[in-house]
Amino acid sequence: MRHEGPWKLIIAQHFVSAEELIATMSGSLPEGVKPSLGLFLTATFRGFLANYSTCLHPGIGDIFYNETFLGYAKSYWNARYAKPQMMLFNINGPAANTDPGHLDTPSFRGIRYENSPTWLCSVMGKSGLFRDYLIKMAQVITWFSHCPTSGFTYWPDGPLAAPKRLQPPIYNRGVVVQNEMMMHRGEANGPLAHRYPAGLDFDTAFGGDPASRDHWLLSTRGKVIARHSTDELRFLVHWSAEVFEDYAELRKNMDGTDDLSYERVFDTLIADVRSRGIEIATPVDPLHDPLFIRTLNAAYDLGGPALYPPEAPVCALNSPAA
């Protein structure tokens, strides 16, 4: 964490418009609120420890290729085979969370989180039109946080049912999940007064304080805007595996003979939306057209959770950047 940083904001790494971000969430914005990425700007940062089934940093191979974790993933699906795919971390000091609840990005044969926009994979998952191409996944997620109020909210019985909550503090505690199919959300961390540091911007980065091994800095274009001790941090490690029921499914997922293409995906989505009586134009740039993305998201929006733990409400969209 200290020597490989600084680390960029999650929102700055994955989205170029508010429409793309909203497509990964549930529910819709309040009436009259104009969508902007600034509405959702929070001081949470991300880095990848492994990707493309490859460990990116020495010294953590025993975690990434962990037989116990692979056993969890296979038993979750009652499957024969599994391979580690990705391991990332999220880190923040005091930070808000405006997320009402979301599903993680699914992958499909040919259209994967590594080669496609996050919003597209999310909409494909919510549409239910591509289940035959969905890649089975399972995750082991672990937290290290001393915050007495910051836990993990999840809706195992669907977003209209009562949520469950992993109670804080969540230090060295973990879960085995399939977060592409279960609505969930992390919770805000730290004192309310410190959750929106002045000067927070899309260029803000997180790194170690060179003057103290027990402190960490948030910097925007070289200017320090906040300083946190290690005990103030919330650190999440997310390990993910692809799972295959049998050898035939493994081969089909790896040999590329039954993959989706962008053309097929967009033709399928547009035809289905029109069949619902919704007007949608065929865009010139479907991967980045805001109106097209907004229309698709509205057509397949699952709706936000009906209930939240009273101890963990959704933070207001009140970032200074908004």
SESEVEX-992446 format. One line per field, with one value per residue: residue number from 1; x, y, z of N, C-alpha, C in turn. Coordinates in steps of 0.02 Angstrom, whole numbers, plus 50000, padded with zeros to 5 digits. Layout:
<rs>
pos (NUM;...) $
n_c1 (X;...) $
n_c2 (Y;...) $
n_c3 (Z;...) $
ca_c1 (X;...) $
ca_c2 (Y;...) $
ca_c3 (Z;...) $
c_c1 (X;...) $
c_c2 (Y;...) $
c_c3 (Z;...) $
</rs>
This chain:
<rs>
pos (1;2;3;4;5;6;7;8;9;10;11;12;13;14;15;16;17;18;19;20;21;22;23;24;25;26;27;28;29;30;31;32;33;34;35;36;37;38;39;40;41;42;43;44;45;46;47;48;49;50;51;52;53;54;55;56;57;58;59;60;61;62;63;64;65;66;67;68;69;70;71;72;73;74;75;76;77;78;79;80;81;82;83;84;85;86;87;88;89;90;91;92;93;94;95;96;97;98;99;100;101;102;103;104;105;106;107;108;109;110;111;112;113;114;115;116;117;118;119;120;121;122;123;124;125;126;127;128;129;130;131;132;133;134;135;136;137;138;139;140;141;142;143;144;145;146;147;148;149;150;151;152;153;154;155;156;157;158;159;160;161;162;163;164;165;166;167;168;169;170;171;172;173;174;175;176;177;178;179;180;181;182;183;184;185;186;187;188;189;190;191;192;193;194;195;196;197;198;199;200;201;202;203;204;205;206;207;208;209;210;211;212;213;214;215;216;217;218;219;220;221;222;223;224;225;226;227;228;229;230;231;232;233;234;235;236;237;238;239;240;241;242;243;244;245;246;247;248;249;250;251;252;253;254;255;256;257;258;259;260;261;262;263;264;265;266;267;268;269;270;271;272;273;274;275;276;277;278;279;280;281;282;283;284;285;286;287;288;289;290;291;292;293;294;295;296;297;298;299;300;301;302;303;304;305;306;307;308;309;310;311;312;313;314;315;316;317;318;319;320;321;322) $
n_c1 (50041;50097;50213;50180;50089;50039;49858;49712;49547;49401;49289;49347;49417;49331;49220;49152;49046;48898;48786;48840;48887;48768;48700;48753;48698;48553;48380;48332;48379;48325;48179;48207;48342;48493;48593;48762;48935;48996;48902;48917;49042;49160;49284;49355;49465;49554;49646;49727;49774;49787;49750;49668;49684;49811;49939;49989;50081;50227;50239;50108;50056;50019;49898;49818;49815;49749;49705;49604;49515;49479;49413;49302;49238;49205;49122;49016;48946;48930;49019;49143;49264;49372;49448;49561;49526;49535;49597;49567;49582;49495;49514;49500;49496;49399;49244;49104;48960;48865;48799;48653;48639;48698;48740;48882;48996;48952;49021;49022;49030;49141;49103;49168;49215;49345;49364;49263;49146;49100;48966;48895;48908;48840;48708;48678;48675;48566;48463;48432;48439;48547;48583;48623;48752;48820;48958;48997;49029;49117;49153;49276;49274;49353;49371;49460;49443;49427;49321;49180;49053;49041;48989;48933;48805;48680;48567;48504;48384;48331;48300;48180;48153;48191;48351;48510;48648;48822;48893;48980;49131;49217;49341;49466;49370;49265;49170;49088;49026;48912;48921;48878;48748;48682;48610;48699;48798;48937;48968;48962;49109;49193;49198;49062;49091;49213;49201;49191;49317;49384;49426;49424;49430;49417;49545;49606;49715;49773;49896;50047;50110;50260;50327;50286;50258;50138;50039;49933;49903;49789;49792;49773;49818;49950;49931;49907;49759;49701;49741;49767;49771;49828;49736;49618;49576;49477;49489;49470;49479;49456;49430;49412;49340;49321;49202;49167;49050;49073;49188;49150;49086;49194;49279;49199;49196;49326;49373;49319;49222;49088;49052;48989;48961;48986;48898;48795;48749;48703;48607;48515;48478;48421;48314;48238;48205;48128;48023;47955;47887;47959;48041;48193;48341;48457;48618;48766;48883;48872;48933;48962;48863;48766;48623;48575;48627;48560;48427;48427;48460;48349;48252;48285;48300;48311;48255;48273;48331;48206;48216;48328;48461;48434;48547;48630;48603;48580;48700;48676;48665;48773;48899;49031;49079;48970) $
n_c2 (49940;50060;50077;50056;50149;50317;50294;50292;50370;50266;50301;50381;50291;50204;50263;50380;50462;50521;50446;50321;50278;50277;50176;50063;50056;50047;50097;50271;50444;50578;50676;50811;50821;50846;50734;50704;50662;50717;50715;50593;50584;50522;50493;50367;50241;50138;49992;49865;49703;49584;49522;49466;49332;49328;49356;49514;49571;49532;49412;49391;49280;49163;49197;49239;49124;49035;48882;48856;48965;48940;48821;48867;48941;48842;48758;48843;48846;48713;48654;48588;48644;48786;48947;49073;49243;49384;49509;49641;49797;49911;50067;50187;50335;50425;50431;50462;50366;50362;50266;50178;50044;49906;49797;49697;49705;49596;49464;49406;49279;49333;49468;49555;49613;49656;49696;49780;49918;49958;49994;49933;49794;49786;49826;49724;49617;49653;49652;49519;49452;49381;49266;49138;49157;49201;49210;49106;49160;49185;49263;49304;49413;49528;49630;49762;49861;49978;50057;50098;50109;50070;49953;49815;49808;49701;49618;49476;49414;49485;49653;49708;49649;49636;49699;49622;49634;49646;49666;49806;49820;49780;49699;49605;49516;49416;49369;49247;49263;49298;49427;49484;49452;49478;49610;49741;49844;49943;50033;50202;50280;50330;50493;50605;50740;50733;50669;50725;50789;50952;51009;50888;50798;50736;50705;50676;50581;50438;50402;50348;50436;50516;50560;50488;50323;50283;50358;50430;50509;50615;50686;50818;50853;50873;50947;50927;50872;50804;50706;50549;50430;50259;50183;50246;50203;50116;49962;49858;49697;49612;49461;49363;49230;49131;49007;48839;48723;48595;48502;48527;48652;48729;48718;48780;48909;48948;48925;49013;48991;49013;49148;49312;49459;49638;49692;49596;49601;49736;49742;49649;49709;49832;49787;49721;49825;49908;49820;49833;49947;50062;50205;50206;50258;50203;50219;50310;50293;50177;50134;50244;50341;50455;50473;50354;50260;50301;50274;50134;50097;50144;50060;49936;49951;49892;49944;50025;49965;49931;49946;49997;49969;50050;50102;50126;50224;50285;50397;50571;50655;50757;50802;50922;50938;50921) $
n_c3 (50000;50037;49960;49827;49788;49729;49749;49647;49646;49655;49576;49479;49405;49339;49274;49154;49144;49229;49196;49164;49289;49366;49303;49360;49483;49593;49583;49560;49528;49638;49597;49488;49514;49436;49348;49391;49399;49508;49610;49670;49719;49825;49952;49918;49872;49752;49707;49606;49649;49588;49425;49274;49303;49356;49471;49523;49607;49699;49832;49875;49818;49884;49937;49828;49747;49829;49901;49993;49975;49842;49862;49936;49835;49740;49815;49842;49723;49703;49613;49500;49456;49476;49455;49511;49477;49498;49610;49714;49805;49911;49987;50117;50220;50338;50258;50153;50094;49960;49893;49857;49856;49764;49626;49594;49453;49326;49222;49054;48929;48813;48832;48951;49117;49108;48974;48937;48960;49129;49151;49047;49065;49187;49152;49062;49150;49234;49143;49116;48998;48952;49019;48986;48948;49055;49164;49295;49459;49615;49770;49894;50022;50125;50271;50353;50481;50610;50640;50738;50686;50554;50443;50342;50228;50164;50050;50053;50021;49918;49854;49901;50019;50197;50247;50288;50402;50419;50567;50637;50738;50586;50579;50511;50464;50359;50210;50106;49948;49810;49730;49612;49600;49717;49801;49881;49992;50044;50197;50262;50329;50477;50566;50537;50507;50443;50324;50197;50133;50111;49951;49888;49738;49567;49535;49653;49757;49851;49970;50058;50200;50191;50302;50410;50457;50505;50455;50325;50168;50082;49926;49812;49655;49701;49818;49988;50061;50164;50310;50380;50513;50525;50600;50573;50451;50328;50258;50124;50053;49905;49835;49691;49599;49450;49410;49365;49318;49263;49157;49025;49033;49076;48963;48864;48911;48895;48765;48672;48576;48591;48613;48654;48552;48536;48441;48436;48568;48583;48481;48533;48655;48612;48532;48628;48719;48636;48612;48729;48716;48728;48672;48586;48516;48390;48430;48374;48445;48547;48664;48741;48735;48822;48829;48773;48864;48980;48944;48928;49058;49130;49077;49130;49264;49428;49539;49697;49860;49983;50119;50248;50367;50521;50580;50476;50365;50194;50134;50108;49948;49950;49922;49918;49790;49710) $
ca_c1 (50000;50138;50266;50155;50041;49973;49801;49661;49478;49364;49245;49388;49445;49282;49163;49165;48985;48852;48742;48875;48888;48700;48680;48777;48663;48482;48339;48343;48391;48264;48151;48238;48415;48529;48647;48832;48980;49011;48854;48936;49113;49180;49356;49369;49517;49558;49703;49722;49829;49792;49700;49678;49707;49882;49959;50026;50130;50260;50227;50039;50034;49987;49829;49781;49805;49735;49662;49544;49469;49452;49364;49241;49205;49176;49067;48961;48909;48932;49052;49204;49324;49373;49514;49560;49523;49552;49598;49576;49570;49468;49540;49481;49489;49329;49216;49033;48941;48800;48773;48592;48641;48717;48766;48948;48996;48958;49055;48989;49077;49153;49093;49193;49232;49412;49367;49201;49128;49065;48894;48866;48903;48788;48643;48668;48654;48499;48413;48414;48437;48609;48599;48658;48822;48847;49012;48986;49081;49109;49203;49292;49285;49377;49379;49501;49419;49411;49265;49126;48988;49045;48983;48917;48734;48666;48497;48506;48318;48309;48300;48117;48151;48233;48422;48551;48706;48881;48898;49047;49186;49230;49414;49486;49309;49252;49110;49089;48966;48909;48897;48846;48677;48654;48616;48740;48832;48978;48938;49005;49162;49223;49156;49026;49123;49274;49188;49198;49373;49386;49475;49416;49418;49428;49618;49632;49747;49787;49963;50079;50143;50332;50353;50262;50233;50072;49992;49917;49885;49748;49822;49743;49867;50008;49914;49878;49693;49682;49791;49734;49812;49810;49677;49558;49563;49437;49526;49434;49512;49404;49458;49358;49356;49274;49183;49142;49014;49105;49239;49119;49077;49261;49303;49159;49215;49395;49394;49295;49178;49018;49058;48948;48993;48951;48843;48739;48723;48665;48547;48469;48452;48378;48252;48198;48178;48074;47966;47920;47854;48002;48079;48265;48376;48519;48669;48828;48933;48831;48971;48973;48809;48731;48551;48566;48640;48506;48366;48435;48458;48279;48213;48302;48314;48280;48227;48317;48307;48150;48232;48399;48471;48430;48614;48670;48564;48618;48723;48645;48705;48791;48969;49045;49090;48906) $
ca_c2 (50000;50120;50084;50050;50203;50332;50258;50337;50360;50215;50332;50407;50236;50161;50297;50444;50502;50502;50393;50257;50259;50263;50112;50008;50061;50032;50156;50329;50506;50615;50720;50877;50819;50835;50687;50722;50619;50750;50695;50529;50587;50508;50482;50296;50229;50067;49965;49794;49661;49530;49529;49419;49269;49335;49396;49572;49593;49475;49404;49375;49222;49113;49220;49239;49055;49000;48823;48862;49010;48905;48774;48905;48960;48782;48732;48890;48827;48640;48648;48547;48681;48859;48979;49142;49289;49453;49529;49713;49826;49978;50096;50256;50359;50446;50440;50449;50317;50381;50208;50151;49972;49891;49731;49702;49696;49527;49453;49359;49255;49382;49536;49546;49676;49678;49724;49816;49967;49931;50005;49886;49729;49792;49826;49657;49575;49672;49637;49449;49426;49348;49219;49079;49175;49227;49172;49096;49191;49187;49308;49308;49484;49536;49699;49781;49927;49985;50104;50065;50119;50053;49882;49793;49794;49659;49598;49408;49395;49532;49722;49727;49617;49667;49685;49597;49678;49623;49718;49831;49832;49724;49694;49537;49476;49407;49335;49215;49292;49308;49497;49504;49433;49499;49682;49753;49909;49961;50087;50260;50268;50386;50548;50640;50803;50722;50624;50762;50835;51009;50999;50823;50807;50673;50693;50661;50516;50414;50372;50350;50498;50501;50581;50444;50259;50270;50407;50425;50575;50627;50742;50838;50887;50890;50981;50882;50896;50768;50661;50501;50378;50192;50161;50278;50178;50057;49928;49800;49656;49576;49407;49337;49171;49104;48940;48800;48665;48534;48516;48555;48724;48758;48724;48829;48976;48965;48918;49069;48970;49032;49214;49367;49517;49700;49699;49554;49626;49798;49724;49615;49758;49881;49753;49707;49888;49929;49775;49856;50009;50118;50231;50207;50266;50166;50272;50303;50268;50149;50122;50306;50389;50462;50462;50283;50226;50319;50240;50064;50089;50153;50002;49877;49967;49845;49979;50025;49930;49963;49956;50001;49968;50119;50125;50135;50254;50308;50465;50618;50676;50825;50816;50990;50940;50919) $
ca_c3 (50000;50045;49910;49759;49774;49757;49722;49621;49666;49618;49527;49424;49366;49305;49242;49122;49148;49282;49170;49170;49359;49389;49274;49403;49547;49593;49594;49517;49564;49656;49545;49483;49525;49374;49361;49380;49437;49571;49661;49700;49734;49894;49957;49921;49823;49732;49669;49590;49672;49538;49372;49219;49334;49367;49529;49499;49657;49733;49904;49892;49779;49927;49948;49766;49724;49891;49891;50035;49941;49784;49888;49951;49773;49710;49856;49836;49663;49695;49548;49500;49441;49487;49448;49534;49421;49513;49680;49720;49871;49920;50049;50131;50288;50344;50191;50145;50043;49933;49857;49888;49849;49695;49608;49563;49381;49303;49159;49008;48879;48761;48859;49019;49151;49087;48907;48922;49012;49187;49146;49000;49099;49238;49119;49036;49206;49258;49092;49117;48929;48933;49072;48958;48936;49117;49194;49366;49500;49687;49800;49965;50037;50194;50292;50411;50501;50682;50648;50775;50654;50483;50430;50274;50221;50106;50042;50025;49999;49868;49878;49933;50085;50248;50238;50343;50411;50455;50617;50652;50690;50540;50575;50494;50455;50288;50187;50041;49917;49737;49733;49549;49603;49781;49816;49941;49994;50101;50237;50273;50378;50513;50588;50483;50490;50405;50267;50134;50141;50066;49898;49856;49666;49531;49532;49720;49763;49919;49976;50123;50223;50194;50366;50464;50431;50533;50428;50254;50142;50023;49891;49749;49614;49741;49880;50038;50084;50225;50337;50423;50543;50503;50637;50545;50384;50313;50206;50099;50002;49866;49794;49649;49559;49402;49431;49310;49344;49240;49107;48965;49044;49076;48894;48828;48934;48879;48696;48632;48521;48605;48643;48630;48522;48551;48395;48457;48632;48573;48443;48578;48703;48577;48512;48688;48744;48590;48622;48789;48700;48746;48615;48594;48452;48383;48434;48337;48493;48601;48726;48779;48725;48886;48823;48761;48927;49025;48923;48945;49131;49151;49056;49168;49334;49474;49596;49755;49919;50018;50190;50267;50439;50548;50598;50415;50309;50136;50142;50062;49892;49971;49914;49896;49717;49674) $
c_c1 (50043;50185;50241;50105;50074;49917;49745;49592;49445;49325;49285;49415;49395;49228;49185;49103;48942;48806;48775;48875;48818;48676;48704;48740;48591;48443;48358;48355;48325;48243;48185;48312;48449;48588;48716;48875;48996;48964;48877;49010;49126;49253;49372;49412;49525;49624;49693;49785;49840;49737;49717;49706;49782;49896;50005;50081;50162;50240;50156;50011;49998;49915;49790;49766;49786;49686;49599;49493;49438;49401;49298;49202;49171;49116;49006;48916;48901;48963;49118;49268;49316;49444;49510;49564;49551;49555;49612;49568;49536;49494;49516;49489;49415;49301;49142;49022;48871;48767;48711;48592;48656;48733;48835;48944;49002;48999;49018;49042;49082;49146;49108;49209;49300;49411;49307;49185;49088;48990;48862;48857;48847;48719;48628;48644;48584;48445;48389;48415;48496;48631;48637;48732;48856;48902;48999;49045;49066;49166;49215;49311;49301;49387;49426;49482;49403;49350;49207;49058;48986;49044;48971;48844;48722;48594;48494;48439;48288;48299;48235;48110;48196;48306;48451;48614;48762;48899;48970;49066;49200;49305;49433;49425;49293;49188;49126;49023;48968;48879;48871;48771;48644;48665;48654;48769;48879;48946;48989;49053;49183;49174;49125;49063;49185;49263;49195;49256;49372;49442;49472;49395;49431;49502;49648;49659;49764;49856;49990;50110;50217;50362;50333;50233;50163;50020;49989;49889;49837;49774;49786;49792;49924;49993;49880;49813;49669;49738;49757;49784;49787;49746;49613;49536;49513;49468;49488;49477;49460;49440;49402;49383;49301;49264;49150;49112;49048;49155;49210;49108;49144;49285;49265;49178;49284;49412;49366;49247;49105;49016;49008;48991;48954;48890;48783;48708;48679;48602;48494;48437;48402;48312;48208;48166;48120;48012;47925;47884;47894;48041;48154;48297;48437;48577;48729;48882;48897;48868;48974;48917;48767;48656;48535;48574;48583;48442;48370;48428;48387;48237;48224;48316;48275;48245;48272;48289;48253;48168;48307;48405;48468;48499;48656;48627;48610;48638;48689;48693;48727;48865;48980;49056;49026;48882) $
c_c2 (50063;50130;50081;50105;50260;50298;50306;50320;50305;50248;50359;50352;50202;50198;50363;50488;50478;50445;50325;50233;50239;50196;50053;50006;50040;50096;50212;50390;50539;50662;50788;50878;50803;50789;50716;50676;50651;50734;50635;50527;50576;50486;50408;50278;50154;50053;49891;49758;49603;49542;49481;49352;49269;49379;49452;49595;49532;49473;49389;49317;49170;49133;49214;49169;49009;48943;48827;48908;48976;48852;48807;48919;48899;48757;48778;48870;48751;48622;48611;48588;48755;48884;49050;49189;49358;49463;49604;49735;49893;50005;50168;50271;50375;50462;50424;50391;50334;50323;50180;50075;49955;49818;49741;49686;49623;49524;49399;49335;49305;49454;49533;49614;49701;49714;49767;49867;49934;49937;49952;49818;49730;49789;49757;49610;49589;49654;49565;49416;49382;49296;49158;49092;49199;49181;49167;49125;49179;49229;49292;49380;49492;49610;49705;49853;49926;50029;50069;50072;50095;49978;49868;49775;49752;49633;49527;49383;49443;49601;49744;49696;49654;49650;49649;49639;49641;49679;49741;49817;49770;49720;49620;49490;49472;49370;49300;49233;49283;49377;49523;49492;49454;49574;49692;49823;49911;50019;50143;50246;50333;50441;50586;50702;50794;50683;50659;50811;50891;50998;50931;50832;50739;50656;50677;50590;50502;50383;50379;50418;50483;50519;50534;50380;50245;50320;50404;50492;50569;50691;50755;50881;50915;50925;50932;50911;50860;50721;50615;50452;50309;50168;50192;50247;50121;50025;49864;49764;49610;49526;49375;49280;49158;49030;48904;48735;48599;48552;48546;48630;48759;48769;48778;48900;48996;48962;48971;49051;48989;49099;49263;49420;49579;49708;49658;49579;49688;49785;49692;49664;49806;49848;49740;49770;49913;49885;49794;49922;50071;50140;50232;50210;50220;50216;50257;50273;50239;50139;50185;50357;50396;50448;50388;50243;50239;50281;50166;50053;50096;50092;49942;49890;49921;49879;49973;49983;49968;49982;49958;49993;50039;50146;50142;50163;50272;50381;50510;50636;50748;50837;50888;50994;50940;50989) $
c_c3 (50000;49986;49838;49741;49736;49717;49703;49650;49623;49560;49467;49379;49320;49266;49210;49121;49205;49260;49177;49242;49383;49362;49316;49469;49539;49606;49547;49560;49583;49600;49547;49494;49459;49387;49346;49422;49505;49627;49702;49720;49808;49894;49968;49861;49810;49697;49657;49613;49624;49487;49316;49244;49349;49427;49506;49546;49691;49806;49923;49851;49821;49944;49883;49741;49781;49881;49934;50002;49880;49805;49907;49887;49741;49750;49852;49777;49656;49628;49556;49494;49459;49476;49474;49475;49438;49588;49682;49792;49863;49986;50056;50206;50298;50275;50192;50097;50020;49895;49891;49889;49776;49688;49577;49489;49361;49239;49119;48958;48822;48783;48933;49051;49130;49020;48889;48977;49068;49179;49101;49032;49152;49206;49090;49091;49228;49207;49094;49048;48910;48984;49046;48947;49000;49144;49269;49405;49574;49715;49873;49979;50111;50209;50351;50429;50575;50693;50683;50741;50582;50472;50356;50272;50158;50109;50013;49999;49948;49896;49911;50003;50134;50237;50298;50345;50447;50503;50627;50724;50649;50528;50566;50492;50380;50274;50121;50007;49842;49727;49666;49552;49669;49792;49881;49938;50054;50137;50247;50331;50411;50531;50530;50461;50446;50341;50199;50141;50089;50015;49865;49783;49633;49525;49601;49723;49836;49921;50046;50137;50229;50262;50423;50434;50457;50506;50352;50231;50084;49990;49826;49711;49656;49807;49928;50065;50147;50245;50387;50452;50519;50537;50612;50479;50384;50251;50188;50048;49971;49821;49756;49607;49508;49417;49373;49336;49325;49186;49044;48974;49046;49004;48855;48848;48911;48805;48648;48577;48532;48641;48613;48596;48542;48505;48416;48521;48621;48531;48488;48626;48670;48558;48572;48716;48701;48598;48684;48778;48717;48685;48632;48525;48450;48379;48390;48381;48553;48666;48771;48772;48788;48882;48813;48827;48977;49008;48940;49020;49157;49134;49102;49242;49380;49532;49656;49811;49955;50089;50199;50343;50467;50566;50536;50358;50252;50148;50090;50006;49903;49967;49892;49821;49678;49656) $
</rs>
